[in-house]
Amino acid sequence: MAGAALKLVPPLIRNSLLDEKIFREEYSFKTEAMIAFGSGGLSIQRSEFFDAVRAVLAGEGPAELTDHEGQKWNLTNNARDHELPNLVLSSNQKRLVLPDFSVFSGDASIRIRSLSESALNVNLPLSAQEEWRSILEERALDDDEFHTFHTDIRDTPVYVAQTIRNDIMAGKSSVSSLVPKSRRYFERLVGAYDGSGTIQDYAIGTGRKVIKQLTDWRPYEGFLFSLLLSSHSALTAEVKADHLDQENFEKAFAYLEKYGDMLSRLGAFEVGLQILPDRPEVEPFLLSLVYRIRDDDVEGKASEFKLFSALFILVDGELARTRLMAEEPPFYRRLASQAQAALIHRQIVQCGIDYNHFAKWAFSNRGEHFYMQSLADMRAEPRWNPDMVAESQIQADFFGRLMIAGNKFEANLREGDLRNTILGDGEKSLIKLFEFPRPYFPGPLEGAEDTQNVLPDDLARVIEEQLDSEEVDAASFIALVNSAMIFRITSGHAELAAKALRLGNYNLANLKDKSQLLGILNGLSTVAAVSRNTALADELRILVRRYRRDSQHSISVEEAMRMSLVASAARKDLMEWRGFVGEWLTELAFGKLEGNEGQVFHSHLSVLLNSVPELWISCARADAALQAWCLR
């Protein structure tokens, strides 16, 4: 009866139920899984193989096995005295060395030794080690427990890094292998979310504990893994290098210069600059790291910033699709995404594959999920938007952090190339190479933080004079728009903009071209979001409606959708935001759609609804209208 009912259940749910041991035992289900080895397609029935392993480990001699194609194999233990079991499968001229199956041994000392070595190699958390130790001290694992144990080992950054590197070398990377669908894995990568409201609070709480544990694990490897958390200077402030002897210290910096990812290079610079007076030998390494960041051609095919940007999009987009961290604030998910992107980046560098090809593949796979999720995130963290993931902006962010670190530890910098590059104004200095004010924009983990930069009085007067004038045109909004990401915009200035739009009858006079129009509309949407000014958001909806129908500068539905989601961030409350987004998107869905606009809009909306299911209440009509349009 239960078997018949199970056949009616969707495959995903059916497989999930059959994975549960309690469910199988209650309904007397037996599963016969296959276990695969190597890349040659060899697979053997799992229960038969595990029984053979137990027999060989018990000293009963070689065991004969039959694979799924009927070929005979011999299983032997080729371990020397005092070594852990070394199992080998052989058939004719074929020979395959197997991973460690010592947890099936009848000898408790062998089981515990195997656990200790495996745990050390992958940095398995102490809590997990203790759980398995309590079992292995008493008995060997059963078949199902081995799967659970192996999954625990796999859910570690060390194991995942090795797997990613092997897959890349074999040419078989997939989104699922690059971005594990395991919350436990990401908690081991960056720490479990602890309720912090900002990255600064997280850094001195869980971040500090994660970095200390890595240091205690293995000084050299732990230092390199801790640098994967370099997405904010508050985290690199917790990374220490004083536990490294000179050999490992120089080895780590040399590795990062040659094989490291861009994020870890930035973190290593910030760490190294702090200890420069005590470790002067690090100065040439710091200069090399700065050059790698400064000289990357973001327009070129070999750009590492382009690769890192695409990997960030891939990971964050996949986490958005799976909703693995849907309950946590965006900064925590982005911390995990950037750390995983950096980990993947390192493996790609070591494998020496084509950056540009991999970057295109990564972006094409999860770009839409990343973009829609990031727009939805603005309700909670309005000061960072998805366009700021561009490789040129990430490089500008890094420039900003290099200069901030240089100013903070200026006393540690002696006269020379390093000081001149970071703090000087020569032709090759950072200050000459960046486009103001981009290095001072908020980073991906800073979207929730109010800027400490108060709007200068002179600039405030210019904004007020331009917007509180009898003759307001398109150029009148530029000063306000350009200030939104740098300075704290008051609700009063946003109100002036809303008033100017009303008085101008929702027409931007003296508009030069569509590019200027998009700049002003997107900029005003950002002003509404960062100032949390609902009045400006309301007026923008009318303004966008007017320019959707404009004969000269008509904006597309995709452009309008972006503006609507950014401006909607003026409403922080989920229910208010949901209602405003739903009304605006429904209006757009029932409006005029040309070409493939309907398909694009529906695709974006479907992804958005996956990220924020609460929107179904207010967007169901829009979804129905777009489905009908696509099927017409």
ZIMOBEL-V768879 format. One record per pair of residues at least 6 apart in sequence whose C-alpha atoms are under 6 Angstrom apart, sorted by the first residue. I is the first residue (numbers start at 0). GAP is how many residues later the second one is. If there is no record, write none. Layout:
# ZIMOBEL-V768879
i: [I | I]
gap: [GAP | GAP]
This chain:
# ZIMOBEL-V768879
i: [32 | 33 | 33 | 33 | 34 | 34 | 34 | 35 | 35 | 42 | 42 | 43 | 43 | 51 | 53 | 56 | 61 | 61 | 62 | 62 | 63 | 63 | 64 | 64 | 65 | 72 | 72 | 73 | 73 | 74 | 74 | 75 | 75 | 76 | 76 | 77 | 78 | 78 | 86 | 87 | 87 | 87 | 88 | 88 | 101 | 102 | 102 | 103 | 103 | 107 | 121 | 154 | 155 | 156 | 164 | 166 | 190 | 195 | 199 | 202 | 202 | 207 | 210 | 213 | 214 | 226 | 226 | 227 | 227 | 228 | 229 | 229 | 235 | 256 | 258 | 258 | 259 | 260 | 260 | 260 | 264 | 268 | 276 | 286 | 295 | 296 | 300 | 301 | 304 | 305 | 306 | 308 | 309 | 309 | 309 | 310 | 311 | 311 | 311 | 312 | 313 | 313 | 314 | 315 | 315 | 316 | 316 | 316 | 330 | 370 | 371 | 372 | 373 | 377 | 378 | 378 | 380 | 380 | 381 | 381 | 381 | 382 | 382 | 383 | 395 | 395 | 396 | 399 | 402 | 412 | 420 | 421 | 440 | 450 | 452 | 453 | 453 | 454 | 454 | 462 | 462 | 465 | 466 | 472 | 472 | 473 | 473 | 473 | 480 | 483 | 488 | 490 | 497 | 505 | 513 | 521 | 524 | 524 | 524 | 527 | 527 | 527 | 527 | 528 | 528 | 528 | 531 | 532 | 533 | 536 | 546 | 547 | 547 | 570 | 577 | 578 | 581 | 581 | 585 | 588 | 601]
gap: [13 | 10 | 11 | 12 | 8 | 9 | 11 | 6 | 7 | 24 | 25 | 23 | 24 | 11 | 50 | 48 | 13 | 14 | 11 | 12 | 9 | 10 | 7 | 8 | 6 | 17 | 18 | 15 | 16 | 13 | 14 | 11 | 12 | 9 | 10 | 8 | 6 | 7 | 11 | 8 | 9 | 10 | 6 | 7 | 9 | 8 | 37 | 36 | 37 | 29 | 36 | 30 | 29 | 32 | 182 | 6 | 19 | 6 | 34 | 31 | 32 | 30 | 15 | 8 | 7 | 37 | 40 | 36 | 111 | 110 | 6 | 37 | 31 | 32 | 90 | 91 | 86 | 81 | 84 | 85 | 24 | 17 | 135 | 131 | 7 | 6 | 55 | 53 | 86 | 85 | 52 | 82 | 49 | 52 | 53 | 30 | 25 | 26 | 29 | 57 | 48 | 52 | 22 | 21 | 54 | 49 | 52 | 53 | 114 | 15 | 236 | 238 | 12 | 191 | 190 | 193 | 66 | 67 | 65 | 147 | 148 | 64 | 147 | 63 | 42 | 43 | 42 | 39 | 19 | 6 | 8 | 8 | 44 | 37 | 34 | 33 | 34 | 32 | 33 | 16 | 17 | 10 | 9 | 35 | 36 | 34 | 35 | 37 | 42 | 43 | 42 | 40 | 38 | 37 | 39 | 41 | 38 | 41 | 42 | 8 | 9 | 39 | 42 | 38 | 40 | 41 | 38 | 37 | 36 | 30 | 7 | 6 | 7 | 6 | 37 | 39 | 36 | 37 | 36 | 33 | 24]
